[in-house]
Structures are given as structure tokens and as C-alpha cells.
Amino acid sequence: MSIDPPSVVSSEQSSPQPQTASGRAVPAKAAGKTPRGARVPAPDALDPRTKTVIGLLLVSSFVVILNETIMSVALPRLMADLNITAGTAQWLTTGFMLTMAVVIPATGFLLQRFSMRGLFMTAMSLFSAGTLLAALAPGFGVLLAGRVIQAGGTAIMLPLLMTTVLNAVPAHRRGRMMGTISIVIAVAPAIGPTVSGIILSVLDWRWMFWLVLPIAVLSLIVGALKVQNLTESKRVPFDILSIVLSTFAFGGLIFGLSSIGEAASGKAVMPLWIPLTAGVLAMAGFILRQLVLQRTDRALMDLRTFASKPFVVAIVLVLVSMMALFGCLIVLPLYLQTVLGLTTLNTGLLLLPGGAVMAVLSPIVGGLFDKFGPRPLVIPGAIVLSAALWGMTALDENSPVALVIVLHCLLNTGLGFIFTPLFTSALGSLHKSLYSHGSAIINTLQQLAGAAGTAVFITLMTTGTTAAVNGGMAAVPAAAAGVHTAFFWGAVISLVAVAASFLVRRPTNELPDGVTLH
């Protein structure tokens, strides 16, 4: 669908209007036929309406995604104020991730069936209502309900942003736009602990919601006035069995993975095999159901996306990178506070430079992607990511804070060179009809990767610490040994990203051979 403003052409022009290689009309200025005083847009320029909509989606998505990790630093304060245990408090994060995992698989259907304007209003209304409820919560139960409602809006917003960009932005400009989206996807969760640390140093925990609420409501109001539909909706069938299977599949896996850390410390809510087995069985049923439904284009999550090799390679790299990001987000703050003895505020501030590095790099890398493609960016990015994790294996109780900051910035530099090319390559390699499904798959698997990264790093850290204590080591050196164990295996896993980076290719949006759409 073309949304570019019409080119201005002289009325005296009688020859056919020149075209670019992509078939788009060249503006009259480029053809040497510009009328006096006429303002000519750049080739493939986005019109003001599209810029406004995408800008609003970006700001709204940043605000809602920020809330995914904003609670991590606040849990000790909440445990004291609400008189709850650590296991109970963890549900404020686990419940958020579970809701995301349940709702996101359905967004492929929602993005096709309902208008963009309607989905935006629904998402921001849910997020605003959940934020208000959490701010007013008299106890844990209401606070958890608010977080779940927040997550429902968050789950819709990011796939909506990605699909809108893919449909409205020309292919050769997507890198720069996806670079901006990477700020939302990667930087917002990364600075969540910093934001909450700063707020909690001077205000009550409720202000984490009161300060966000006006921004969410303003986005909702502006959206009601400005958002127009840039994509076309169509009637697609709704399969309730797919919804049930996806709920148990993704919900069970997220819950099981999120509980691994508690199980390692002997505080699991239930035996791990129950949610993990239920998740695996439901996932098998869900996959079989989608394979049947996609024959008639009725799948909730169309798995023909995996017929694209660039999509599969990019997905593998995204999963490994997200595991590294979320694993470090949980282990580094624990290392800074438990081993180096820093305060919550100082911990949050020390993690800020890394988030700033990624925020600055993402749009730059997006522009480089448009010029050079993914491989020249992803390969060095994966190598830098791996080098940072190997460097973190040297951290101990005597490591200087400056070294931690440098390694964290190096890690985020690698991730900054990875995320934008991968998101663009993965989705850009799909046929236009599969954009919404590809976006839903990427965002769902990101949640699984985040939960897996958190679980793997926490479990390795816990087991390493326990082994060191049993060996007669003191508490602080033992904690440092646990951190070393977590980062060592994280560095080993990063080698998979380095190997896979050499398989990345420039995307095309044609259907793979043998794949048809009905």
C-alpha cells in the first residue's frame, strides 16, 4: 500500500513521468519539471499523517514496554510495604510476562481483523486503566490485577507498531525506522531498573504508576484525535481452540521458565515439571492445529513464516540476544548490590550508560542497514556481545565499578548492532500477507527468550553460589563465584550467536519456493 504524497508535475509535461528502479514515480524536481514555487517531497517521503501516527505509536510503545522491567528494583520495597514474601512479589513481574505470552499470539489475528485505530485505542485504554488501578491498589491482589491489565495493553502495542511500519514505510527506509523501534524493544526494558531506582530514592512506589499515568492518558487523547487507519482490516475466522492451546502453551512455558530460579532455591510454587510438561504438550497441539488451519489461511499464528530461511536465522539470533539482555538485567544488579554493596539508586544509575549507548546506536545502525544490509553489522555485533560476556566472567568482589560500566556498555554496543538488522531482516524477508503473523511470532518468542534468559542466569548463579558456600567460601566471594558461573555459560551460549551471524542475509519479501497463500 502506497502512502506517499503525490508528486508535483508540470502541466506542460507530456512524456511519461520518470520512475525509480522500484517503479515509484520520481518527483518532478528530479525530472527537471518543477513548477515555480512548488514544494517537492523527497522520493518515498512519508506524509505528515503517517509520521504522526508512527511517532505516536513509538512514544506509546516506549512507555508501555518500560513497565515490563520497572518493578524489578522495587520488589524489596513492595515486600516490606505490602507484607509479602519474595515469591509473592515476583508475581508482579511473572504475571505481566504471562499475560503478554497469552495475548501476543492472538495479535496476528487481531491486526488483520480490527482497524489500527481501534487496536491503538484498546491498547492504551487497557494500559491506562491498569496503571490507575495499580497506583490506587490497597493491597497485593489489586496491584497484581493492575499489572495484568497493563500487560494486556502492552501485548497489543508492540506488534501493532511493527506491522504498521512494515506496511507504511518503504523497504529501503525500514532500517532507520526499525532502529528507532529497537529503542523501544531493547532500551526501554534496559532502563526500567534505572527509572524505578531513581523514583524509589525520593518517592513512594506508587509514583512509578502516577508518573506514567499522565503520559499514557495524553497518548490516548492524542491518539483519539490524530490516529487514522494506515492498514486495511479484513474478516478472518476466529479459532477458539487455537486460543486455548496457545494460552496453555506459552503461558505454561513462561510460568515454568520463570519459576526455575525459585525452584533452585527450594521455593517453587509447584513442581516445575507440571507447567513445563503442560506447556510442551499444549505447544505440540498448537503447532499441529496451525499447520492444519494455515492450509486455508485461517491460522491464529501462521507458521509459513518459518519457510523463510532469513526469518529463521534472525529469530535464532534474536532469541540468543534477548536471553543475554534479560539475563544480564537480572544478574548485574544483583552483583552490584550483593557483591559490591551498592545502593539501589547507584545500581540503577550505573546501568544507565549502557542503555544510553543502545539508544544512540539504534537509529545509526538502522541507517547503516539501509546502505550495507545486515551481515556487516550483525557479525561484529555478535562478536562484541560475546566478548563482553567473556569479560564479565572476570568480575569478582574486587572488580572496580568502572570495569562493570565499560563491560555493560560494550554488551549494549553489541546488542545495538544486532537488534535493528535482525528485526528488519526477519520481518522484511516475509511476504506482506505474513507481516502480522511474523510480528506476533517475534514478540511472543521474545517473551520466551526473556523468561529463559532470566531463568538460566538466575539458576546458574544460584547453583554456583550454593556450590561455593558448600565448599567453605564466605558469603560475598561465594556470590561472586555464582555470578562468574552465570556469565561463563552465558558467554558459551553467545558463541551460537557468533556462528549464526555468518548466515544472515539481506531480506526479500517474496514467498519461498513451494509456499503458497490461498
N, C-alpha and C positions, 0 to 999 in steps of 0.2 A: 504494500500500500504506500503510495507516494504522498508525502505531506509537505513537499517543498512548495514555496510560493511560486507563482508563475513568473517566467522570465519576461523582462520588458523588451519588446522587439519593435523596431521601427515599422510604421505602417507602409513605408516605401519598399520594404524588403520583399522581394518576390521569390527569391531562391529558398529552398528548404532550409530550416534552421539547423545549424551545425549541432552535432551530438558528440558526447564523450564515448569512450570505449564501452561504458556500461549501458549506453543507449539513452542517457538523460540529456535533455536539451541544454546546450551551452547558453548562458546568459548573453544578451545582446551586446553588452560591453566587450565580452570576449570575442564576439564576432565582428566587432568594429561598427556596430549599427545602433549605438545608444542614443536615444533622443535627448535633446538638451534639457538638463535639469532633472532627468530621471535618475532614480536611485536603483542601482542594480544589485541584487543579492549575490553572495558568493555561490559558486556551484555547490549544490546539495546542501545549502544552508537550511537550518531548522527555522520554521516560522515561529513568531513570538508565542503563539498558543502552545506549541509543543514544548518550547523551552520552559514556559511557566509550569506546565504540568509535570515535566520531568524534574525540574527544580524542587517543586513541592513534594514530589514523591521521594526525592533524595533526602530532604530535610526530615520528613516524617519518618522515613525508614531508619535514619541515624538515631533519632530519639527512641524509637521502639526497640531497636536492636541493642542499644546501650543498656537497656533494662535487663538483658539476659544475664549479665555478669555483675550488675551493680550491687547485688546482695552479698557477694562473697566476703567482702571485708566487714559487712555489717552483722554477720551471724553471731559473733560473741556478744555484741551489744543487745541483739534481739533475745538471745538466750537468757540474759540477765533481766531484761525488762519484762519479758513475757513468761519467765519462769519455765522454760522448756529446755529439753536436752539437745545436744548437738545433732543427734539423729533426727529429731523432730524438726529442728531449724533447717536442716539440709533439704527438707521437702519444699522449701520456698524456691530453691533452685531446681530440684528434681521435678517438682510439679510443673514448673514453667517449661522445662525441656520435654516432659511427657506430653503436655498439651501441644507444643509445637510439632512433635513427632506424629501426633494423631491427626492434626489439622492439615499440615503441609501436603501430605499425599493427595488430599482431595482438591488442592488448588489447581491442578491441571484441568479438572472438570469445571471448577468454579470460574476460571479465567476464560473458558470457552462459552459457558452458559450465560454468565451475567456481564453487564456492562462494567467498564473500567471505573466509571464514576460511582456506580452502586457499590462496587467492592471497596473502593477507597473510603467512602462514607461509612461502610460497615466496619472496616478495619479500624479506622480512627475513633469511631464511636465506641467500639469494644475496648480499645486501649484506654481511652479517656475515662470510661466508666470504671474499668478495673483499677486505674490509677487513683481515682477519687475514693473508691471503696477501700483500697489499701491504706490511703492516708488517714481515713476515718476509723480504721479497724480497731475495735476494742480488745481483740484477742487474736490468738494464732489462727483460729478457724476462718475468721473473716479476712484476715491478711492473706491466707493461702488462696481463698476464693478470689480475691482481687488479683493476685498474681496469675491465676489460671485464666481469668477474663482478659487480662493484659496480653497473655501469651496467644490467646485466640486471635486478637487483632494483629499481633506481630507476625504470626504464621502466614497471614494473608498478604501482608505488606511487601515483603521482600520478593516473592515470586511475581507479584503484580508489577513491581519496579523493573525487574529483569525482562519480563515479557513485553512490557510497554517499550522499553529501549530497543529491543530486538526488532519490533515491528515499526518503530518510528524513526530510527536512526540508520542512515545508510551504512552499508557494511564497512566501507573504508574509514568511517569515523567512529566505529564502535569501540576501538581500543581505548581512545581517550575517555569515552563515556563510561566504559567498564572500569577504567582506572578510578573514576570518581565513585563508582559503585563499590569498588574494593575498599574504599574508606569506610563505607557503611558496614560491609560484611566483616572486615578484619579489624579495623581500627576501633570501631565503636565497642566491641567486646573487650578489646585490649585496654582501653582507658576506663572501662567501667569501674574497676577497683580503685583507680586514682580518683575518680569523681566522688565515689562513696567515701573514700578516706578523707577527702577534703571536707565534705559536708559533715561527716560524723565528728570531725575535730572541733567544730564550733556549734553544731545544731543537733537536734533530736533526730532519730532515724526516720520519723515521719516526713521530714523535709526532703528526703530522697524522692518522695512522691509529690509533695506540694510544689517543689521547684519544677518538676517535669510537667505537671498538670496544665499550667497556662500555655506552655508551648504546644502540647497536644490539642488543647481546645482551639488555640489560634489556627493550627494546621487544619483542623476540622472546619472552622468557619471559612478560611480562605479557600479550602477545597470545595465547599458548597457553592462558593461564588465563581471560582475560576476553572475547576476541573471539567474538562469536556472529554468525550469518548474519542480516543485515538485508535481504538481497535474495534473490530466487529464481533458481536456475540452471535451465537447460533444455538439452536436447540440440539442438545446432545442428551442421550439417555443416562439415567442415574441408576447405578447398580448398588443396592444396599448391601449385598453380600461382600462386595469389594471393600466397602467402608468398614464393615465389621472385621474382616480379615486384616486390613491394614492397621486398624486400631490395636488389635492384639499383637500383630507382628512388630510394628515399630514401637508401640508402647511397651510391649514385653521386653524387647531388646534394650531400649533406652533405660527402663527401670532396672533390668538385670545388670547392665554395664555400670549404671550409676551406683549400684549397691555393692560393687566389688570392693571398693575401699572400706566400707563399713564391715563387710564380711572378713576382710583381712585383719581387722581389729576386734573381731568377735562380736559385732553389734548389728548384724544384718537383721532387717525386719522379718525376712523369711529366707529359707534356704535358696541359694542362688539358682539351683537347677530348675526351680519352678518357673520363674519368669523367663529365664533363658530358653528352656525347653518349649514353653508355650509360644515364645516369640519365634523360634526357629520353625516350629510346626505351622504356625499361622503364616509365616513368610512363605513357606513352600506352597501352601494353599493359595495365598495371594498371587504368587507368580504364575501358578497354573491357571488361575482364573483370568489373569490379564492376558495370557497367551491365547486363551480362547476368545475373549472379548475383542481383542485388537484385530482379529480377522475381519470384523465388521465395523471397525473404528468406534467401538463402544467401551474401550478400556478406561478405567479410572486413572491409571498410570501406564501409558503406552511404552512397552519395553522395546519397541523397534528402534528407540534411541540408541540402544546398545549395539545395533548393527553398524554404527559409525565408529570406526577404529579411533579417530581423533578424539571422539567423545569419551571412549573407554579409557584411553591413556590419560586424558585430562582428569577424569574422575579419580583414577588411582592416585595421581599426584595431589589432587585437592584433598583426598582423604588423609594421606600421609601428612600433608602440610597442616591440616586442621588438627590432627592429633598432636602434632608438635606445638602448635599455638596454644591449644587449650590445656595441654599437659604442663607447659611452662607457666601458663596463667595461674595454675593451682600450686605448682611446686615452688616457683621462685618467691612468691610472697611468704610461704611457709619457711623457706630457707632464710629469708631476710629477717623474719621475726623470731623464729625458733633458734636459729644458729647464730646469727649476727646480733640479735637482740634489738632490732629497730622497732620503732613505734608504728602503729597503723598508718598514721599520716605520712611519716617518712617513707614507708614502704610504697604507698600509693604514688608519692612524688618521684621516687626513684624509677618507677616503671613508666613514668610519663614520657621521657625522651624517646624510648623505643616506639611508643605509639605515635609520637610526632614524626619520627623518621618514616614510618609507613605511610602516614597521611601525606607527607610531602612527596614521597616517591611514587605513590599510586598513579596520580594523573600524568606524571612524567613518563612512567613506564607505559602507560596507555598510549601516549603519543609515539613512543618508540615502537610499540607493537604495530601501529598503523603503517610505519615505514619499513620495518625489518621482519615482522612476523614473530612467532613465539619462540622458536628454538634459540636464537641468540640471547634471549632474555631468561628463559626458563633454565637452561643448562648452568650458567653461572649462578643463578639464584639458588638452585638446588645445592650446588657446591658450597656456597656461602652459608646456607641453612645448616648443612651437615657440619661444616667447620665450627659454627657457633655452638652446636650441641656437643661436639667433641671438646670444645674449650670449656664448656660448663661442667664436664666431668672432673675438671681440676679444682672446682670450688670446694673449700673446706672452711673450718671455723676461723681461720686466719686470713682468708681472702679479703683484699681491700674492696670497699664498696664501689670504687671507680671501675674495677675489673668487671663487676656484675653489670654495671650500666653499659660498659662497652660491649660485652657479650650479648646483652639483651638488645642493644641497638643493631649489632651485627645479625642476630637472629631475625629481627624485623626487617632488616635490609634484604635478606634472602627471601623472606616471605613476600615482601613488596614486589620483588622481581618475578615472583611465581604466580600470585593470585590473579592479577589482571589478565596476563596472557592465557592462563588456564580457563578462567570463566569465559573469556571471549572465544577461545578455541573450542571449548566444549559445546557451547550453545550455537556458535556460528557454524559448526560443522553439521547442524541438523537442518532438515527441510523445514520451511516456515510453518507447516502444519503441525510440527512436533515441538515448537518453541515452548509452549505452556507446559507440556509434559517434561521436557528436558529441564526446565526451571524448577519444577516440583521435585524431580529426582535429585538434582544437585542440592537443593536446600534441605531435603529430607536426609540425604546421606551426610551432609554437613553436621546435622544434629547427632547422627550416629557416630561420626568421627569425633566430634567434640566429647561425647559421653565416653567413647572408647579411650580417647587420649587421657581424659581425666582419670578414668578407672585404671588404665595401665600405669600411668606415672605414680598415682597415689599408692597402688598396690605394691609396686616395686620399691617405692620409698619406705613403705611400712614394713615390708619384709626385710629390706636391707637394714633398717633401724633395729628391728627386733633381733636379727642375727648378730648385730654388733653389740647390743646390750647383753645378749646371752653369752657373748664372748668376753664379757667383763669390761667393756668400754663404758666410759661415763656418758651421761645423757646428751650433752651437746656434741661431742665427737661422734656419738652413735647416730644422732640426727643428720650430721654432715655425711656420714657414711651412707645413710639411706638416700639422701639427695644424690650422691655420686652414683648409686645403683640405678636410680630412675633416669638420670641423664645419660648414663652409659648405654642402656638399652634403647633410649630414645635416639641416641646417635647411631646405633646399629640400624634401627628402623629407617633412619634418614638416608641410609645408603640405597634403599629401594627407590627413593625419590631421585637420587642422582642417576641411577641406572635408567629409570623410566623417562627421565628428562630428554634423553637422546632419541626417544621415539616420538616426541611431539612434532606435529606437522601443522602447516598453515591450514586453517579450516576452509571447507566449501560447504554450501548449504544444499547440495544435491542429495537425493536419496541414494543409498548404497545399492550396488547391483543385487538384484533378487528381492529387494524390498519394495512393496507396493502399498499405496494407500487407496482405500475404497471410497 
